[in-house]
Amino acid sequence: MLFRSRAHQPTVFQELLNKMEDMECALSNNNIMSLEKCAKVVKDLFNQLEADELKSTAFRIELSARRGNLEEVVRYSLQLQREFIVFKKSFN
């Protein structure tokens, strides 16, 4: 999917920052249902930004949460956090 408007990117990026914070909070509270919902939104936002690797990791979190596998959710969440740090540097 090609991104339609570069002017729209900062809004999407800010929403992504907010949702990543929500995911960190849900992770620290072991709230697997909230993590699943956040992961779906984050996955869609990464898709809009054409960040395929991060989208795939968010999808893994979503599936692991749906299956109730907290160990995998934690592992993929930590992976996404590391990948997101690199992504933020390249986005600016």
ZADO-1210 file (C-alpha; in nm, 4 decimals, padded with zeros to 6 digits):
<atoms>
<atom x="00.0000" y="00.0000" z="00.0000" code="MET" pos="1"/>
<atom x="00.1437" y="00.3368" z="-00.0964" code="LEU" pos="2"/>
<atom x="00.1094" y="00.6076" z="00.1603" code="PHE" pos="3"/>
<atom x="-00.1313" y="00.8664" z="00.0233" code="ARG" pos="4"/>
<atom x="-00.0138" y="01.1808" z="00.1966" code="SER" pos="5"/>
<atom x="00.3137" y="01.2610" z="00.3682" code="ARG" pos="6"/>
<atom x="00.1289" y="01.5324" z="00.5612" code="ALA" pos="7"/>
<atom x="-00.0786" y="01.2551" z="00.7224" code="HIS" pos="8"/>
<atom x="00.2301" y="01.0653" z="00.8449" code="GLN" pos="9"/>
<atom x="00.2961" y="01.2765" z="01.1580" code="PRO" pos="10"/>
<atom x="-00.0600" y="01.2146" z="01.2764" code="THR" pos="11"/>
<atom x="-00.0259" y="00.8404" z="01.2209" code="VAL" pos="12"/>
<atom x="00.3144" y="00.8424" z="01.3888" code="PHE" pos="13"/>
<atom x="00.1789" y="01.0266" z="01.6949" code="GLN" pos="14"/>
<atom x="-00.1078" y="00.7788" z="01.7210" code="GLU" pos="15"/>
<atom x="00.1480" y="00.5001" z="01.6958" code="LEU" pos="16"/>
<atom x="00.3536" y="00.6508" z="01.9796" code="LEU" pos="17"/>
<atom x="00.0419" y="00.6662" z="02.1966" code="ASN" pos="18"/>
<atom x="-00.0571" y="00.3069" z="02.1222" code="LYS" pos="19"/>
<atom x="00.2952" y="00.1799" z="02.1876" code="MET" pos="20"/>
<atom x="00.2752" y="00.3448" z="02.5310" code="GLU" pos="21"/>
<atom x="-00.0624" y="00.1770" z="02.5864" code="ASP" pos="22"/>
<atom x="00.0952" y="-00.1574" z="02.4943" code="MET" pos="23"/>
<atom x="00.3789" y="-00.1065" z="02.7419" code="GLU" pos="24"/>
<atom x="00.1256" y="-00.0311" z="03.0152" code="CYS" pos="25"/>
<atom x="-00.0840" y="-00.3370" z="02.9276" code="ALA" pos="26"/>
<atom x="00.2298" y="-00.5513" z="02.9208" code="LEU" pos="27"/>
<atom x="00.3412" y="-00.4337" z="03.2651" code="SER" pos="28"/>
<atom x="-00.0073" y="-00.5218" z="03.3961" code="ASN" pos="29"/>
<atom x="-00.0170" y="-00.8590" z="03.2132" code="ASN" pos="30"/>
<atom x="-00.3423" y="-00.7442" z="03.0505" code="ASN" pos="31"/>
<atom x="-00.3499" y="-00.9815" z="02.7552" code="ILE" pos="32"/>
<atom x="-00.6868" y="-00.8636" z="02.6225" code="MET" pos="33"/>
<atom x="-00.5712" y="-00.5030" z="02.6085" code="SER" pos="34"/>
<atom x="-00.2461" y="-00.6128" z="02.4457" code="LEU" pos="35"/>
<atom x="-00.4368" y="-00.7939" z="02.1730" code="GLU" pos="36"/>
<atom x="-00.6475" y="-00.4851" z="02.0971" code="LYS" pos="37"/>
<atom x="-00.3468" y="-00.2524" z="02.0997" code="CYS" pos="38"/>
<atom x="-00.1457" y="-00.4896" z="01.8804" code="ALA" pos="39"/>
<atom x="-00.4207" y="-00.4861" z="01.6178" code="LYS" pos="40"/>
<atom x="-00.4269" y="-00.1054" z="01.6077" code="VAL" pos="41"/>
<atom x="-00.0461" y="-00.0865" z="01.6037" code="VAL" pos="42"/>
<atom x="-00.0335" y="-00.3424" z="01.3221" code="LYS" pos="43"/>
<atom x="-00.2720" y="-00.1305" z="01.1138" code="ASP" pos="44"/>
<atom x="-00.0715" y="00.1863" z="01.1826" code="LEU" pos="45"/>
<atom x="00.2544" y="00.0184" z="01.0828" code="PHE" pos="46"/>
<atom x="00.0803" y="-00.0955" z="00.7664" code="ASN" pos="47"/>
<atom x="-00.0104" y="00.2661" z="00.6863" code="GLN" pos="48"/>
<atom x="00.3552" y="00.3616" z="00.7316" code="LEU" pos="49"/>
<atom x="00.4665" y="00.0660" z="00.5188" code="GLU" pos="50"/>
<atom x="00.6753" y="-00.0744" z="00.8044" code="ALA" pos="51"/>
<atom x="00.6291" y="-00.4405" z="00.7169" code="ASP" pos="52"/>
<atom x="00.8658" y="-00.5976" z="00.9706" code="GLU" pos="53"/>
<atom x="00.7073" y="-00.4100" z="01.2598" code="LEU" pos="54"/>
<atom x="00.3625" y="-00.4916" z="01.1262" code="LYS" pos="55"/>
<atom x="00.4545" y="-00.8609" z="01.1271" code="SER" pos="56"/>
<atom x="00.5798" y="-00.8454" z="01.4845" code="THR" pos="57"/>
<atom x="00.2619" y="-00.6675" z="01.5962" code="ALA" pos="58"/>
<atom x="00.0609" y="-00.9390" z="01.4218" code="PHE" pos="59"/>
<atom x="00.2544" y="-01.2065" z="01.6140" code="ARG" pos="60"/>
<atom x="00.1641" y="-01.0285" z="01.9382" code="ILE" pos="61"/>
<atom x="-00.2007" y="-01.0163" z="01.8342" code="GLU" pos="62"/>
<atom x="-00.2079" y="-01.3900" z="01.7530" code="LEU" pos="63"/>
<atom x="-00.0186" y="-01.4910" z="02.0659" code="SER" pos="64"/>
<atom x="-00.2555" y="-01.2862" z="02.2804" code="ALA" pos="65"/>
<atom x="-00.5572" y="-01.4394" z="02.1086" code="ARG" pos="66"/>
<atom x="-00.4165" y="-01.7840" z="02.1923" code="ARG" pos="67"/>
<atom x="-00.3546" y="-01.6759" z="02.5516" code="GLY" pos="68"/>
<atom x="00.0198" y="-01.7391" z="02.5292" code="ASN" pos="69"/>
<atom x="00.1597" y="-01.4732" z="02.7627" code="LEU" pos="70"/>
<atom x="00.5186" y="-01.5951" z="02.7230" code="GLU" pos="71"/>
<atom x="00.5095" y="-01.5338" z="02.3462" code="GLU" pos="72"/>
<atom x="00.3265" y="-01.2043" z="02.3942" code="VAL" pos="73"/>
<atom x="00.6052" y="-01.0827" z="02.6222" code="VAL" pos="74"/>
<atom x="00.8795" y="-01.2032" z="02.3873" code="ARG" pos="75"/>
<atom x="00.7268" y="-01.0408" z="02.0785" code="TYR" pos="76"/>
<atom x="00.6387" y="-00.7243" z="02.2695" code="SER" pos="77"/>
<atom x="00.9989" y="-00.6799" z="02.3766" code="LEU" pos="78"/>
<atom x="01.1085" y="-00.7464" z="02.0186" code="GLN" pos="79"/>
<atom x="00.8626" y="-00.4840" z="01.8913" code="LEU" pos="80"/>
<atom x="00.9899" y="-00.2303" z="02.1433" code="GLN" pos="81"/>
<atom x="01.3488" y="-00.2816" z="02.0204" code="ARG" pos="82"/>
<atom x="01.2441" y="-00.2616" z="01.6556" code="GLU" pos="83"/>
<atom x="01.0389" y="00.0497" z="01.7260" code="PHE" pos="84"/>
<atom x="01.3388" y="00.2308" z="01.8761" code="ILE" pos="85"/>
<atom x="01.5280" y="00.1789" z="01.5499" code="VAL" pos="86"/>
<atom x="01.2200" y="00.2742" z="01.3457" code="PHE" pos="87"/>
<atom x="01.1756" y="00.6028" z="01.5364" code="LYS" pos="88"/>
<atom x="01.5340" y="00.7019" z="01.4554" code="LYS" pos="89"/>
<atom x="01.4852" y="00.6337" z="01.0856" code="SER" pos="90"/>
<atom x="01.1427" y="00.7985" z="01.0720" code="PHE" pos="91"/>
<atom x="01.2751" y="01.1429" z="01.1657" code="ASN" pos="92"/>
</atoms>
